[in-house]
């Protein structure tokens, strides 16, 4: 089969998706190590039998609901490309807003701690935007840390260090800012969510019976430490619970995503 034929077959198989042809082309581009423009300009090129077999194996994974990012091991975040695999949560566009929020408070040269690094995309992007800052990212998952360190090497992020740690347990330094996108979905929501999420690590998605338990642990430990600023992503329906939980211990403000939903908060100590 040639490129045009194989894309047409795959597009039909993926017809229930929002952009079936685009996804078919991205899978084929991944295998051929060519961009989508190449596919268009060379639509009559015959695909080798080996690549054809690989393509349909990967296509079956996508038909089964596996996220495209895991299939191609590529994800775009903050206009940069990162390696991704099943051991880490796929970075979401809304998490880019958390970086924007950090940049409102951080000065180049500030030290930053990220709790729950996953793929490492947040820490690495902050290192690119704050070139003189020292950034340490922690995660409890060895698999996630392997992925984060691979991205650290890919992006030559020399001012980033990744450490295995349960929240602050292996951290002794003091930082200017703490940032985190912890799991915040209620355990009971698992069966209601889209199929693609079942392929992502559960410990990076689900935060407990209510969902905000880990967020509250981070807030409590923040108040036991010397840092003055904590910036976290949260669930769209957790504004009231987090405001009530912080109480008069600090000043909390919230930021919204492009859909107008509450997406995170900045917490600053009042004394």
N, C-alpha and C positions, 0 to 999 in steps of 0.2 A: 504493500500500500504506500501511497505517497502522503505527503504532509496534509494536503487538502482532504483526502479521504479519511485519514485517521482522525483528524479534528472533527469532521462531520459526524462520524460514528460516536465519538466521545461526547460531543455536544448533545446528541440525542440521549445518551445514557445519563447525562447530567441535567436533563431538561427541567427538573424540579428546582434547581438552584437559581439564584437571582441572575448570575452571569455565567451560564454554562459554557459558552464558547471561550470566553476569557480564561476560565479555569482549565479547560482542556488545553488551551495554548500554553498556559503557565506550566502545566505538568510536562508537556512535550518540550518546552524550552528548557526546563530543568534537566531532562534526560539528554538533550542534544547539546546543552551548554551554549545555546544561542538565545537571542532576545526574540520577542514576539514579532518585531519588524522583519527579522530574517525569515520567520515562518511565512509571513505574508508574501514576501518577495520571492520565496523559493517554494511555493505551494505544490509544485509538481515533483519536487525532489522525493525519491523513493527512500523510505525508512528501512534500515536493516532489520532482519528478522529478530536479532537479539534485542535491539532497541524497541521494536514493536512489542515483544513479549514483556519487557520491563514496563513499557507504557501501560499496557492493559492490567498488569499487576497493581501498579500505582492507582490506576483509574478505579479498580475495584475497591481499593481502600477509601477513595473519595466517595464513591457511591454508597459505601457502608456508613458514611457519616464522619469519617476521620477528617480533622481540619486540614485544609490545604497546606498550612504552614508546617505541620509535622511531616507531611509527605514530601515537600520540597526542601525542608530544613532551612527555610528562609522566612523572615518576618521583617516588615518595614516598621520602624518606630522613630518618630521625630525626624523623618526624612533620611534616616540612616538604615542600613541593612544589617540584621543580626542573624546569627545562627540560632536555631531553636530545635528542640527535640522533646520527646514526651516527658522527660524528667522535670520540665519547668513550665509554668503557666505562660501562655502566649500573651505577649504585651498587647494591651488594648489602646486604641486611640485616646480614650478618656484619661488614661494615665499620663499622657503627654501634658494634660492640664496640671497635674501635680508638679511636674517639672517647672511649668510656668509659675506656679505658686511659690516654689522654692526660690526662684530667681527674684521674686519680689523682696525677699528677706536676706538672701545670701549675698555676700561680697566675695569677689575673687580673692582667694586666699583663706577663706573660712574652711574649717574642718567640718565634714559631714559624715554622719552615720546613717546607712540605710539598713532597715530591719526587714528581712525577707527579700533577698535580691532576685530570686528566680533566675531568669536568663542573664541578669546583670545589666540589662538595657538602661535602667534608670541611673544607676551609679556611673556607667560609662558615658551616658549623655551629659550628666552633670560635670564629669571630668573634662569633656570637650568644651562645655560652655563656661566653666570656671577652671581655667587651665592651671592656676596656681593653688588650687584647693587640694587638700588631702582628703580622700574619700575611702571609707572602710564600709564594706557591705557584709552582712551576716545572713546566714540561712541555716536551718536545721537539717536540710536535705543535702546529702552528699551528691546525689544526681544533679540537683540544681546547681551546686557549686562547680561541678565539672563543666556544665554548659556555660556558666558565668565566666569561668576562667578561660574557656575557649574564646569567648567573645572579647575578653580582656586582651588576649593575644592578637586576635584579628584586628582590633582597633588600636593596638599599641597604647593601651591606657595605663601608662606607667605610674600615674598618681592614684590608682585604685588598687585596693587589696581586699580580697574576699576571705572570710573567716567562717569556720563552722561554729555556730553558736545558737543556743536557744534564747532568743531576744538578747539581753545584755550579759548573759552568763559568762561569756569568755571575753568580755570587753572591759578594759580598765581605764582607757583614755577618756578625757572629756572632750566634747565636740561643741561646735557653735550651733549646729542644727541637726535634728533627727528627722528622718523622713521614712515613711513606710506605706506600702500598699499591702496590708495583711489580708488573709482570707476573712470575708465578712458576710458570706451568704449563710443563711440558716440551714442546718442539716436537713430539715424537713422539706426544703425546696428542691432537693436533688432530683426527685422524680418528676418535677414540673418543668425542668429546664431543658433547653434544646439538646438534641442528641450529641452534638459536637462536644459539649462540655464533659461528656462521660469519658472522653479520651484524655482529658487533662488531669493532672495530679490533684486528688481530692484534698490533700492537706494544704493546697494553695488556694482552694476555693471556699471551703466550708469552715466557718468560724465557731461552730458550736450550736447548741439547741436554739438560741435566739439569733446568733450570727455575729453579735458585737462583742462576744466574750474576749477575744484576743485583742481587739481594739482597747477594751477597758484595761486589760493587763498592761498593755503598752503605756496607756495614760498613767496608771498607778506607778509604774516603775519610772516613768519620766519625772513624776513629782518627787521621787526619791533621789533623783540625780541632780547634777549641777547645771545641765543645759537649760536654756530659757525658751527655746522654740521647737515645737513638734508639729510636723505637717503630715497628715495621713489622708489616704483615700478611704472612702466608706461607702456603704449602701445608700441608695437614694432615699430610703425611708428611715434612716438612723439619726437624723438631725436632732430630733427631740430627745431621744434617749441619750445621745452623747452630750448634749447641752446640760441635761439634768444630771448626768453622771459627773461631769466636771464641776458643776455647782459654782461655788465662789472660790474654788482653788486657783482659777486662772481665767484669762480672757480667751474665749473661743469664738472664732469667726468661720464662716462657711463659704465655699466657692461652688459654683454650679457648672454643669457640662453644657454642651451646645444645645441640648434639648431642654434646658432650663431646670434640670433635676439636680438636687443636691448631690455632690460627688465627693466632697472631702472637706477637711477642716484644718485650720491653723490654730494651735493652742500656744499661748504665751503666758509665762508666769507673771503674776502681778507683783511679786516681791522676791 
